[in-house]
Amino acid sequence: MTQVDPTRMANAIRGLSMDAVEKAKSGHPGLPMGAADIATVLFTQFLKFDTQAPAWPDRDRFVLSAGHGSMLLYSLLFLTGNPDMTLDQLKQFRQLGSLTPGHPENFHTKGIETTTGPLGQGISTAVGMALAEKMLAAEFGKKIVDHHTYVLASDGDLMEGVSQEAIAMAGHWKLNKLIVLYDDNGISIDGPTSIADSVDQVKRFKSAGWAAEKIDGQDQAAITAAITRAKKSNKPTLIACRTTIGYGAPHKAGTAKVHGEALGADELKAAKENLGISLEPFSVPDDVLQAWRAAGSRGAAARQEWEARIGELGSRKRAEFERRVRHERPASLAKALKAHKKGLLENPLNVATRKSSEAAIEAIAAAMPMEFLAGSADLTGSNNNKAKSATAFSAKTPKGRFVHYGIREHGMCAAMNGIFLHGGFAPNGATFLVFTDYARPAMRIAALMGAGVVYVMTHDSIGLGEDGPTHQPVEHLAALRAIPNMRVFRPCDSIEVAECWELALNRVDGPTVLALTRQNLPQLRSSANENPCQHGAYELVAAQGEAKATLFASGSEVEIAVAAQKQLAERGIPTRVVSVPSLELLLAQPEAKRAAIIGKTPVKVAIEAAVRWGWDAVIGQDGEFIGMHSFGASAPAKDLYKHFGITAEAAVNAVLKRVS
Amino acid sequence: MTQVDPTRMANAIRGLSMDAVEKAKSGHPGLPMGAADIATVLFTQFLKFDTQAPAWPDRDRFVLSAGHGSMLLYSLLFLTGNPDMTLDQLKQFRQLGSLTPGHPENFHTKGIETTTGPLGQGISTAVGMALAEKMLAAEFGKKIVDHHTYVLASDGDLMEGVSQEAIAMAGHWKLNKLIVLYDDNGISIDGPTSIADSVDQVKRFKSAGWAAEKIDGQDQAAITAAITRAKKSNKPTLIACRTTIGYGAPHKAGTAKVHGEALGADELKAAKENLGISLEPFSVPDDVLQAWRAAGSRGAAARQEWEARIGELGSRKRAEFERRVRHERPASLAKALKAHKKGLLENPLNVATRKSSEAAIEAIAAAMPMEFLAGSADLTGSNNNKAKSATAFSAKTPKGRFVHYGIREHGMCAAMNGIFLHGGFAPNGATFLVFTDYARPAMRIAALMGAGVVYVMTHDSIGLGEDGPTHQPVEHLAALRAIPNMRVFRPCDSIEVAECWELALNRVDGPTVLALTRQNLPQLRSSANENPCQHGAYELVAAQGEAKATLFASGSEVEIAVAAQKQLAERGIPTRVVSVPSLELLLAQPEAKRAAIIGKTPVKVAIEAAVRWGWDAVIGQDGEFIGMHSFGASAPAKDLYKHFGITAEAAVNAVLKRVS
């Protein structure tokens, strides 16, 4: 392919990485220097990509799970000729607005598959990508979908617990096109990994159903041979590549000193001399650059052949494939939900919102059966997000569209990120709301990178009853609402559930939490022409006469607000009820819209079986709040609502206190 | 020991568990029925405990990691004669105020070692208990500290990622007195575990440095033999006990149906007949009860011998041991911090609060060198929580008082729970604030059960700079403040740091987060007689004249508020600055105190490099907020503060806009 010594190609990565970190006086040179040989072999011999078309659907995916080694990725993008990644960008490493931030940001820089940095996320996201590939290949055929997912992972990625969830899933699902290259350099920030770890990773991965072996990660021939073997395996593969962190730096290589800071002028010079690289910063010899550019266009032919194959697919199937990877919803979805809402008006559904969510899902899954990809972390029968028509996905049934993720909330949410990023699916995953705590790092990255995933989070308050405080969310609504770009919906009845599902599925630039009840609720809405949930809140019940008070509530507490409103009306106190399915969406409305919804009644009361955080923005500092001020307790739900004073009577009294 | 057939003893557990779940119409009978033989062997032959003295320091610990099987534990407490656990309590299973909540709550029911239910927590907490045992034994000798930690874990515990972090630590530390009995029943909520899992747990644990074997978990002789072997091992041991979930239930045993709901009258009757148990609810044959009571007092002699041994320890050492396990701080602590603060007034320390925390730690560690137990998730040099005098803990250096937890934030925080619960130490653990997301389930349980642990969370805002949005917390202060009983301190200078450390260490009924900066800050305080941080907030700078505005700020933004105050004073606008090291503690003050601190100036501005959630309670809906409205970005810190408009100029303008 090229006559250039591949070690010189690897050294180009090393040189650029050293220079960029040195210029920024900040960053991580050690990984790019140690893993340069691995990257060179992968990108010049194996990775199927076309640098001119970084989003080509059938490309191989490369995930730099060890995101701190971002200069490896930026160097590769520049060397292989990514149009945006100029030398100037490398010189702007870690500066405001550059395409080269401290950690790779896929929403910011083209050619990057996912956002990494928080350890363990990349490898777990990659499992979702490989899962999506397997599913989509089974549906559209290997002529259209046939690619590998490669991961470069560090010690830290494998120490993080989420990696166990991820590798257990990948092994169980036999995701043989997932290949993890483990940069086994034996060094972490605190020093040799031996001060904190003695896990035999090869044995560990084998115990999870993987193929695994150890090689010399500085030996390009060994790397070639190992990847070749991995591609033939019927299991996912771990290749533990023994490398030297900061390879080439004469004094600091192999030590923690080269992990997370610039080498310093002297060591940098010595390293370059040692490696035989020009001392000129950011310089790459012409022949080396040419060889890299050739590697970058190596996949162009494969892409063109793929373009031809998809042309042969038939226009309907092709349009379907292209729509799916664009995350565009089918027209049938809106129709199905409209009909579903109409049906609810005719036959009200007075059930738990997890159950009305199930009913909405039946309508949705009928409209988009192959792309609506649900799953649960072992609470399928409680989360109610499995459509009757959906069959379980397994290694042998790749067309199944319900995923049993096991008791792995974090792994599930990370995998959903990968499924979304891969394209082709609208993933949703379910557990109890309280267990969002287990998945927060993956949920935060979804919000940061704008992944359109849906979290079906049932048992959303003390209303779950007897399981007690370990299972009762009280702070979780607040904690989730606080995440930028996270949408949290807590619908109050079956109509709102359908509306929130519609908003969630049409939100392809960020994640959505649906907080749903365990306990039954009445259907409160009597019209369904519009979707008022899109504004976060709306007046559900108007006051009879000039309103003296407004009761704001979400989810299961809207029923309480409506009951209180009725009692107040009977006492001659006209009161409004505002349903607030999404508090943060209400607060994000334009000033006039928000003010109109909130209104100006002298008394404002908020009712939510959760902590007060956030509600002051609606009801004011002096507003009355009826909710939780502590953890919950174990008892039947009705006893708990009474015990914690979240009742219509409490709401009535709060208003009376203020009105009189 | 007893002539009663041990299978009848196990059946007593089964009968009580079935009856209690049946009466509550809620709960999990499957695990207690399947694991009854394991529990019988452990409690009658091995577990060193005295039911009359459930808090005896040298008792063996038993952790029911599979907390949903709580009736196993409650049955055992009743059968062994725990004074509080009457038959009536079993009949009140899962009812408000009973000692028998849905999941075990150690803060509520005596004889329970830790709160479990969220899967993976128990096994990980147990690692901390075993670690504390090893450390304390090395310090006080095996005559005083010599006990085992036993765990009963389920499939779910081992699927959760945190279990990997925990077992990797336990294997590395060679915690050979930790014995995990895995209730390998092959069933989870969704059905056979084989639908979601194919990990070979024995191989997995071996890869982490454990001894591990499989046995028949319904064979009491096999269980006895395996625990006997485990006690002799020089490694922690996993005993995978193959059991039948719902053992004894003729139709439902071995299926998911018996996991999480009552058997139903017919199946219950059939199960009792099958097992040869009386059909009378909650009945235990006299001889069986007597045998169980004997098991409960079996350890009384051992305890008395231990009491004698501690009597021989010497009064000073004995007092020290008893003070330590009571979580009482030494008098030297207050003195040391007082002297430290005096020193700061004489020689101001204008450094990052992570560095002034390091200075405070030097003073603290000198006062309590053996009980101040710090550690970091591989960011020791960045978190600055290692005292110079502290040496690293390892299997060979058990007197080391700094723990390299590895890149395992969740495992670290769960282990700290266990360390605290075990007694003898004031544990603190460190990472970047953003990575509290990884540890939230363990932090929440710490808050729920009132564990006095300290989280040293550095790099607490966009002020960390170049690492970018994946590493920059913006919502984390809000998300942590929302957790009931969690204390979050964000000190603004070296004096506040010392004060917050003092409050944190003296808080032994709940956890404390210390949010600390990466970037340098000036020492702002000029007096240190009292500790105003105890009220959450206080006036740091008084207005010159009648105040027209108040600037509220925390941590690194107090410096900005002080600069703005000066500029406003120059423009003739008298302004106060209120430092708010703990927003939620301010809000928890008595009404009058809170009102006095907040004051009544017409203009209120809050400055915090984080999201607004929570601040409306101080500044009102119409207050000005200068902070973050999105994720951060990668750039030097100064550029970011300017880019996101968190500057003294912005604060001045916000006030001017309102004043004019």
Interface residues (C-beta under 8 A of the other chain):
Chain A: A24 S26 G27 G67 R94 Q95 L96 G97 S98 P101 G102 H103 E105 T115 T116 G117 P118 L119 G120 D155 G156 M159 E160 G161 V162 S163 Q164 E165 A168 M169 G171 H172 S188 I189 D190 T193 I195 A196 D197 S198 V199 D200 Q201 K203 R204 K206 S207 A208 G209 S376 D378 L379 T380 G381 S382 A392 S394 H404 Y405 G406 I407 R408 H410 G411 V434 F435 D437 Y438 R440 P441 R444 I445 A447 L448 G465 E466 D467 G468 P469 T470 H471 V474 E475 A478 A479 R481 A482 I483 P484 N485 V611 R612 W613 G614 D616 A617 V618 G620 Q621 M628 H629 S630 F631 A633 S634 A635 P636 D639 L640 H643
Chain B: A24 S26 G27 G67 R94 Q95 L96 G97 S98 P101 G102 H103 E105 T115 T116 G117 P118 L119 G120 D155 G156 M159 E160 G161 V162 S163 Q164 E165 A168 M169 G171 H172 S188 I189 D190 T193 I195 A196 D197 S198 V199 D200 Q201 K203 R204 K206 S207 A208 G209 S376 D378 L379 T380 G381 S382 A392 S394 H404 Y405 G406 I407 R408 H410 G411 V434 F435 D437 Y438 R440 P441 R444 I445 A447 L448 G465 E466 D467 G468 P469 T470 H471 V474 E475 A478 A479 R481 A482 I483 P484 N485 V611 R612 W613 G614 D616 A617 V618 G620 Q621 M628 H629 S630 F631 A633 S634 A635 P636 D639 L640 H643
